Amino acid sequence: MKLHLKSGRLIDPIKGKDVVTDMLIVDGRIERLGTSLSSDKSFEVIDLKNKIIAPGFIDMHVHLREPGYEHKETIETGCGSAAAGGFTAVCCMPNTNPAIDEESVVRYVQEEGRRATGGLVDVFPIAAASKGRKGEELSPMAELAKAGAVAFSDDGSPIANAELMRRIFEYSSMYNLPVIQHAEESTMTKNGLMNEGFESTRLGMPSIPPIAEELMIVRDIVLLRYIPRAKYHIAHISTIGSIDCVRRAKAEKLNITCEAAPHHFTLTDEAVGSFDTNLKMNPPLRTKADVQAIKEALRDGIIDVIASDHAPHTIDEKEVEFAQAPFGIVGLETAIGLSITELVHQKYLTLIQLIEKFSVNPRRILSLPTINIQEGELANLTLLDPNIKWTVDIQLFKSKSKNSPFHGRSLKGKAIGIINNGKTYFAK
């Protein structure tokens, strides 16, 4: 590999850089940085005028489905989707079959990740917090951490048992790994299909009240006060009340972080009136006020991370009655485009803030190495065109599944390539 990235705008939040520069990359390593660099004919020249060079993006909330549900997605197809979406790394959730609750499963996911892309997309397993994700007894957390798990979660299922959550906090803190909670008081959400409010009443649908999310967060914050050395991360936050809880906890200097998914700051529960099952997700789409609150919390730094919650399902699984369809949508290939369109161009985030939420903050939360963009370091880069106009076409997705509500949506801004571990992917 010999690449000459020419006239790109390098935005590096770690070093506080925002400069136009050239970059020479040889065998995956940054050889030179500087303006108007020269290179010989052995280099492939990539013109990045008016484009962005950023530290590689990581999606810390992805469902790769393998092992067990390869008909929805495989590690290989999921990594292909990640590359197309602009991510050099993904963290995969443990709701597989078997769950990622043993060292052998962690190592299988890691090995398949390396095999799938040859290192283009790094795959970091998130291990189950409880055995089988059943919420009854601790998983072998020491063994899982040693094997390379980067966090613990029963995602898809809330950790409902307070005593178990206490022990999870205690043991996870020994390894400085976060506990990622799917915040839901499930006694309040049984058979719920959408957000509780005017729209659910109008449509006559069983509903999921926003306080079900908020109650679980409040309980966990009380536990976190008791065990302040623990690291607590809330997945796919979706309500005004939840954001207020996090804001107060951060004011107390508690070790709490959270993420938002693009669908929760781009769509509202009004869309569910179409009965498109690709609008069925958990947490559900909320109100306009919630969407606005999420955008403002991203701007203010209350929400630390943007993550896709990529949840593939087959066409057959989704093309059923709304009540019978599974929750979830694919998101790896639309996350960056939606975020640039809805947040950067609408002036909620600057490009440097966007990069922090897709690259710097998730790596900090997961205690992953910082990406150093300097001479002599391995190139781990995401390349962005913030002004390119494009239309989402699910038939072009690299993901094995196509369950997206954004088909046909016009966006402005997307990833145009990634470079990682001596491998490259450039959008055609």
VOVEXLO-795919 format. One line per 10 residues: number of its first residue (from 1); their letters; for each residue x, z negated, y of C-alpha. Coordinates in nm, 4 decimals. Last residue first. Layout:
BEGIN
NUM = a = X/Z/Y; ...
***
This chain:
BEGIN
428 = kafytkgnni = -1.7459/0.5670/0.3698; -1.6804/0.1968/0.4018; -1.3204/0.0929/0.3458; -1.2079/-0.1348/0.0640; -0.8468/-0.2415/0.0265; -0.6219/-0.4261/-0.2170; -0.2855/-0.5984/-0.1586; -0.4338/-0.9459/-0.1950; -0.7022/-0.8771/0.0659; -0.8018/-0.5991/0.3059
418 = igiakgklsr = -1.1653/-0.5437/0.4044; -1.3599/-0.2566/0.5558; -1.6224/-0.1305/0.7991; -1.8160/-0.4522/0.8532; -2.1315/-0.4026/1.0561; -2.2755/-0.3740/1.4060; -2.6090/-0.2565/1.5431; -2.8994/-0.2686/1.3005; -3.2066/-0.0571/1.2276; -3.4282/-0.1928/0.9496
408 = ghfpsnksks = -3.5281/0.0585/0.6821; -3.4876/-0.1884/0.3951; -3.4613/-0.5387/0.5438; -3.6914/-0.7226/0.3012; -3.4213/-0.7035/0.0337; -3.4617/-0.7135/-0.3436; -3.2235/-0.4315/-0.4428; -3.0457/-0.5765/-0.7453; -2.7213/-0.4584/-0.9073; -2.5484/-0.5029/-0.5735
398 = kflqidvtwk = -2.3524/-0.2051/-0.4447; -2.6367/-0.1270/-0.2077; -2.6918/0.2401/-0.1189; -3.0464/0.2475/-0.2557; -3.1248/-0.0562/-0.0399; -3.0891/0.1531/0.2757; -3.0371/-0.0516/0.5924; -3.0128/0.1707/0.8981; -2.6996/0.2050/1.1057; -2.5722/0.1799/1.4622
388 = inpdlltlna = -2.2027/0.1070/1.5128; -2.1355/-0.1280/1.8032; -1.9694/-0.4322/1.6478; -1.7386/-0.2274/1.4239; -1.5722/-0.4888/1.2080; -1.2631/-0.5141/0.9891; -1.2274/-0.8199/0.7638; -0.8752/-0.9294/0.6857; -0.6630/-1.1197/0.4366; -0.3163/-0.9729/0.4879
378 = legeqinitp = -0.0503/-1.1780/0.3123; 0.1841/-1.3426/0.5620; 0.5266/-1.2167/0.6689; 0.4232/-1.1365/1.0247; 0.1196/-1.3280/1.1418; -0.2513/-1.3541/1.0702; -0.2617/-1.6912/0.8960; -0.5782/-1.7463/0.6908; -0.6298/-2.1201/0.6478; -0.6119/-2.2488/0.2924
368 = lslirrpnvs = -0.9386/-2.3731/0.1393; -1.0561/-2.7292/0.2072; -1.4198/-2.6239/0.1437; -1.5383/-2.7320/0.4900; -1.2322/-2.5789/0.6568; -1.2744/-2.2516/0.4697; -1.6406/-2.2402/0.5686; -1.5508/-2.3069/0.9334; -1.2790/-2.0431/0.9788; -1.4349/-1.7352/0.8208
358 = fkeilqiltl = -1.8035/-1.6566/0.8741; -1.8886/-1.9251/1.1302; -1.5576/-1.8964/1.3148; -1.5844/-1.5185/1.3186; -1.9259/-1.5392/1.4839; -1.7868/-1.7800/1.7441; -1.5029/-1.5366/1.8243; -1.7520/-1.2520/1.8523; -1.9544/-1.4496/2.1044; -2.2749/-1.6084/1.9861
348 = ykqhvletis = -2.6269/-1.6379/2.1255; -2.5842/-1.3311/2.3477; -2.8561/-1.1122/2.1901; -2.5882/-0.8611/2.0894; -2.3899/-1.1355/1.9191; -2.6757/-1.3234/1.7499; -2.9420/-1.0831/1.6256; -2.7413/-0.7629/1.5837; -2.4070/-0.9196/1.4942; -2.5751/-1.1572/1.2513
338 = lgiatelgvi = -2.7973/-0.8922/1.0959; -2.5007/-0.6623/1.0387; -2.2889/-0.9428/0.8947; -2.5536/-1.0615/0.6493; -2.6826/-0.7183/0.5395; -2.4595/-0.6330/0.2431; -2.4305/-0.9845/0.1020; -2.7996/-1.0665/0.1391; -3.0014/-1.0184/-0.1774; -3.3350/-1.1983/-0.1683
328 = gfpaqafeve = -3.4816/-1.5160/-0.3166; -3.7771/-1.6903/-0.4774; -3.9184/-1.5571/-0.8030; -4.2451/-1.3606/-0.8075; -4.5536/-1.5019/-0.9783; -4.7366/-1.6244/-0.6666; -4.6715/-1.2997/-0.4823; -4.8194/-1.0893/-0.7609; -4.5591/-0.8780/-0.9389; -4.2932/-0.6263/-0.8361
318 = kedithpahd = -4.0222/-0.8906/-0.7869; -3.9252/-0.9520/-1.1486; -3.9560/-0.5845/-1.2406; -3.7363/-0.4835/-0.9465; -3.4646/-0.7197/-1.0658; -3.3632/-1.0357/-0.8824; -3.0488/-1.1059/-0.6796; -3.0084/-1.4209/-0.4694; -2.7488/-1.3851/-0.1907; -2.7811/-1.7146/0.0013
308 = saivdiigdr = -2.6215/-1.5178/0.2886; -2.4055/-1.7780/0.4588; -2.3585/-1.8443/0.8319; -2.1659/-2.1645/0.8931; -2.1361/-2.4601/1.1302; -2.4916/-2.5208/1.2497; -2.4758/-2.7832/1.5251; -2.2214/-2.5613/1.6997; -2.4304/-2.5036/2.0138; -2.4779/-2.1304/1.9535
298 = laekiaqvda = -2.5698/-2.1808/1.5887; -2.8089/-2.4550/1.6948; -2.9648/-2.2200/1.9514; -3.0216/-1.9490/1.6928; -3.1634/-2.2028/1.4471; -3.3998/-2.3428/1.7103; -3.5311/-1.9946/1.7921; -3.6082/-1.9292/1.4260; -3.7803/-2.2679/1.3992; -3.9971/-2.1948/1.7034
288 = ktrlppnmkl = -4.0898/-1.8546/1.5636; -4.2120/-2.0285/1.2484; -4.0523/-2.0637/0.9041; -3.9507/-1.8303/0.6234; -3.9439/-2.0298/0.3039; -3.6643/-2.2568/0.1862; -3.6853/-2.1085/-0.0732; -3.7655/-1.7399/-0.0533; -4.0610/-1.5029/-0.0719; -4.0237/-1.2203/0.1793
278 = ntdfsgvaed = -3.9071/-0.9799/-0.0909; -4.2446/-1.0490/-0.2509; -4.4091/-0.8319/0.0167; -4.7453/-0.9991/0.0719; -4.7701/-0.8241/0.4119; -4.8940/-1.1519/0.5586; -4.5532/-1.2962/0.4729; -4.4190/-1.1443/0.7958; -4.5898/-1.4162/1.0037; -4.3636/-1.6671/0.8284
268 = tltfhhpaae = -4.0784/-1.5600/1.0538; -3.7777/-1.3310/1.0148; -3.4377/-1.2985/1.1855; -3.2893/-1.6487/1.2078; -3.3958/-1.7645/0.8617; -3.3177/-1.4280/0.7046; -2.9602/-1.4596/0.8242; -2.8958/-1.7793/0.6253; -2.8013/-2.0980/0.8094; -2.5299/-2.3451/0.7125
258 = ctinlkeaka = -2.4698/-2.7163/0.7461; -2.2055/-2.9809/0.8051; -2.1957/-3.3601/0.7821; -1.9056/-3.6055/0.7850; -2.0739/-3.8555/1.0161; -1.9455/-3.8705/1.3740; -2.2605/-4.0517/1.4923; -2.3307/-3.7555/1.7238; -2.2962/-3.5406/1.4137; -2.5739/-3.7393/1.2477
248 = rrvcdisgit = -2.7974/-3.6968/1.5532; -2.7492/-3.3186/1.5585; -2.7967/-3.2984/1.1832; -3.1334/-3.4744/1.2014; -3.2415/-3.2563/1.4953; -3.1533/-2.9454/1.2947; -3.3664/-3.0667/1.0061; -3.6611/-3.1252/1.2412; -3.6336/-2.7772/1.3897; -3.6450/-2.6256/1.0417
238 = sihaihykar = -3.4466/-2.3874/0.8188; -3.1155/-2.5186/0.6882; -2.9790/-2.2835/0.4191; -2.7501/-2.5329/0.2423; -2.6744/-2.8774/0.3825; -2.3150/-2.9961/0.3495; -2.2107/-3.3579/0.2936; -1.8477/-3.4684/0.2706; -1.8030/-3.8259/0.1441; -1.5779/-4.0755/0.3247
228 = piyrllvidr = -1.8809/-4.2191/0.5046; -2.0344/-4.3717/0.1871; -2.3085/-4.5970/0.3303; -2.3622/-4.3722/0.6320; -2.3707/-4.0798/0.3899; -2.6447/-4.2478/0.1893; -2.8605/-4.2786/0.5031; -2.7788/-3.9148/0.5831; -2.8928/-3.8172/0.2344; -3.2314/-3.9810/0.2831
218 = vimleeaipp = -3.2806/-3.8094/0.6191; -3.1835/-3.4720/0.4697; -3.4327/-3.5148/0.1877; -3.7105/-3.6010/0.4303; -3.6291/-3.3014/0.6520; -3.6650/-3.0426/0.3803; -4.0030/-3.1726/0.2634; -4.0926/-3.2188/0.6321; -4.1142/-2.8412/0.6686; -4.4209/-2.8355/0.4433
208 = ispmglrtse = -4.4220/-2.5864/0.1537; -4.7598/-2.4179/0.1152; -5.0195/-2.2942/-0.1266; -5.1547/-1.9747/0.0307; -5.4940/-1.9256/0.1987; -5.3584/-1.6494/0.4204; -5.4800/-1.8045/0.7451; -5.3839/-2.1543/0.6300; -5.0374/-2.0352/0.5255; -5.0012/-1.8614/0.8641
198 = fgenmlgnkt = -5.1083/-2.1635/1.0702; -4.8681/-2.4010/0.9009; -4.7022/-2.4814/0.5723; -4.4188/-2.2409/0.4992; -4.4611/-2.0209/0.1925; -4.5265/-2.0261/-0.1824; -4.5802/-2.3906/-0.2741; -4.6586/-2.4620/-0.6408; -4.4949/-2.8063/-0.6131; -4.3482/-2.8563/-0.2636
188 = mtseeahqiv = -4.4203/-3.2186/-0.1787; -4.2873/-3.3804/-0.4974; -3.9870/-3.1510/-0.4499; -3.8410/-3.3308/-0.1504; -3.6152/-3.0392/-0.0659; -3.2641/-3.0149/0.0749; -3.0587/-2.7889/-0.1502; -2.7541/-3.0091/-0.1067; -2.3901/-2.9066/-0.1064; -2.1562/-3.1951/-0.1882
178 = plnymssyef = -1.8206/-3.1325/-0.0281; -1.4827/-3.1727/-0.1992; -1.2201/-3.4229/-0.0849; -1.1296/-3.4960/-0.4484; -1.2047/-3.8695/-0.4437; -1.4942/-3.7955/-0.2060; -1.6681/-3.6055/-0.4860; -1.6787/-3.9248/-0.6948; -1.8458/-4.1413/-0.4330; -2.0876/-3.8780/-0.3038
168 = irrmleanai = -2.1918/-3.7906/-0.6578; -2.2419/-4.1616/-0.7285; -2.4744/-4.1990/-0.4298; -2.6573/-3.8816/-0.5261; -2.7188/-4.0287/-0.8712; -2.8617/-4.3443/-0.7168; -3.0859/-4.1379/-0.4895; -3.2278/-3.9201/-0.7679; -3.3527/-3.5977/-0.6091; -3.0426/-3.3799/-0.6168
158 = psgddsfava = -3.2387/-3.0747/-0.5078; -3.2628/-2.7807/-0.7470; -3.1774/-2.4232/-0.6546; -2.8353/-2.5561/-0.5737; -2.7237/-2.8373/-0.8027; -2.4090/-2.8642/-0.5942; -2.0433/-2.9633/-0.6084; -1.7658/-2.7974/-0.4106; -1.4420/-2.5967/-0.4461; -1.4234/-2.5915/-0.8264
148 = gakaleamps = -1.0651/-2.5236/-0.9332; -1.0184/-2.6555/-1.2861; -0.9019/-2.9916/-1.1503; -1.2256/-3.0266/-0.9555; -1.4297/-2.9494/-1.2668; -1.2412/-3.2014/-1.4803; -1.2780/-3.4730/-1.2179; -1.6465/-3.3920/-1.1725; -1.7484/-3.4113/-1.5377; -2.1166/-3.3644/-1.4407
138 = leegkrgksa = -2.2994/-3.6806/-1.3445; -2.6257/-3.7717/-1.5114; -2.9978/-3.6989/-1.4682; -3.0324/-3.4348/-1.1984; -3.0884/-3.1563/-1.4505; -2.8225/-2.9258/-1.3036; -2.7008/-2.8845/-1.6642; -2.4943/-3.1964/-1.6154; -2.5108/-3.3042/-1.2524; -2.3116/-3.1919/-0.9494
128 = aaipfvdvlg = -2.2834/-2.8388/-1.0845; -1.9635/-2.6618/-0.9863; -1.9081/-2.4203/-0.6979; -1.6825/-2.1424/-0.8229; -1.4459/-1.9622/-0.5839; -1.4233/-1.5849/-0.6277; -1.1628/-1.3958/-0.4232; -1.2596/-1.0374/-0.3466; -0.9888/-0.7697/-0.3599; -0.8004/-0.9645/-0.6268
118 = gtarrgeeqv = -0.8100/-0.7088/-0.9029; -1.1758/-0.6474/-0.8294; -1.3628/-0.7489/-1.1436; -1.0662/-0.8907/-1.3357; -0.9894/-1.1562/-1.0759; -1.3552/-1.2570/-1.0545; -1.3895/-1.2537/-1.4313; -1.0955/-1.4936/-1.4552; -1.2382/-1.7317/-1.1956; -1.5857/-1.7268/-1.3499
108 = yrvvseedia = -1.4430/-1.7928/-1.6972; -1.2241/-2.0734/-1.5621; -1.5218/-2.2538/-1.4119; -1.7187/-2.1989/-1.7347; -1.4387/-2.3495/-1.9450; -1.4089/-2.6520/-1.7153; -1.7718/-2.7450/-1.7741; -2.0739/-2.7751/-1.5443; -2.1064/-2.4192/-1.4181; -2.4537/-2.3895/-1.5687
98 = pntnpmccva = -2.4864/-2.2109/-1.8997; -2.6811/-2.0128/-1.7987; -2.6198/-1.9829/-1.4244; -2.7377/-2.2067/-1.1428; -2.3798/-2.2988/-1.0501; -2.3484/-2.1270/-0.7102; -2.0763/-1.8732/-0.6402; -1.8385/-1.9006/-0.3474; -1.7406/-1.5613/-0.2112; -1.4209/-1.4133/-0.0707
88 = tfggaaasgc = -1.2947/-1.1034/0.1116; -1.6385/-1.0405/0.2591; -1.7313/-0.7276/0.4550; -2.0672/-0.6351/0.3040; -1.9230/-0.3568/0.0902; -1.6664/-0.6018/-0.0440; -1.9358/-0.8597/-0.1180; -2.1537/-0.6028/-0.2961; -1.8605/-0.5027/-0.5138; -1.7982/-0.8708/-0.5834
78 = gteitekhey = -2.1595/-0.9089/-0.6908; -2.1342/-0.6009/-0.9117; -1.8281/-0.7422/-1.0891; -1.9537/-1.1004/-1.1127; -2.2697/-0.9596/-1.2634; -2.6150/-0.9333/-1.1122; -2.9820/-0.9411/-1.2136; -2.9539/-0.8200/-1.5761; -2.6375/-1.0321/-1.6013; -2.8462/-1.3482/-1.6025
68 = gperlhvhmd = -2.6550/-1.5738/-1.8403; -2.3026/-1.5999/-1.7083; -2.3152/-1.4489/-1.4498; -2.5889/-1.4814/-1.1876; -2.3553/-1.4058/-0.8912; -2.5569/-1.6346/-0.6638; -2.3797/-1.6606/-0.3286; -2.3443/-1.9411/-0.0742; -1.9969/-1.9774/0.0770; -1.9715/-1.6204/0.2014
58 = ifgpaiiknk = -1.6104/-1.5791/0.3147; -1.4880/-1.3507/0.5923; -1.1230/-1.2435/0.6081; -0.9481/-1.3203/0.9370; -1.0684/-1.0670/1.1942; -0.9621/-0.7202/1.3107; -1.2309/-0.5779/1.5405; -1.3013/-0.2161/1.6350; -1.2951/-0.0518/1.9787; -0.9927/0.1535/1.8673
48 = ldivefskds = -0.9373/0.0841/1.4997; -0.7657/0.4084/1.3992; -0.6409/0.3748/1.0423; -0.3024/0.5353/0.9763; -0.1945/0.5622/0.6130; 0.1778/0.4998/0.6122; 0.4286/0.7165/0.4229; 0.4417/0.9512/0.7202; 0.6496/0.7103/0.9233; 0.5285/0.4283/1.1474
38 = slstglreir = 0.5441/0.3514/1.5181; 0.4006/0.0422/1.6849; 0.2101/0.0862/2.0130; 0.1406/-0.2844/2.0629; 0.2620/-0.5482/1.8215; 0.2372/-0.6955/1.4733; 0.4792/-0.6095/1.1930; 0.5161/-0.6541/0.8176; 0.1795/-0.8077/0.7328; 0.1790/-0.8281/0.3527
28 = gdvilmdtvv = -0.0396/-0.6378/0.1071; 0.2358/-0.4123/-0.0211; 0.3234/-0.3116/0.3351; 0.0885/-0.3780/0.6261; 0.1759/-0.2599/0.9769; -0.0504/-0.3966/1.2505; -0.1211/-0.2539/1.5938; -0.2637/-0.4692/1.8702; -0.5422/-0.5303/2.1190; -0.5615/-0.9028/2.1864
18 = dkgkipdilr = -0.7962/-1.1977/2.1367; -0.5851/-1.4814/2.0034; -0.6824/-1.8495/1.9998; -0.4460/-1.9177/1.7113; -0.7157/-2.0349/1.4723; -0.9865/-1.8242/1.6385; -0.8041/-1.4979/1.5594; -0.9639/-1.1937/1.7198; -0.7428/-0.8851/1.6833; -0.8828/-0.5859/1.8713
8 = gsklhlkm = -0.7514/-0.2861/1.6807; -0.5229/-0.0250/1.8365; -0.3852/0.1136/1.5089; -0.3915/-0.0422/1.1635; -0.0925/0.1220/0.9950; -0.1224/0.0787/0.6200; 0.1321/0.1025/0.3416; 0.0000/0.0000/0.0000
***
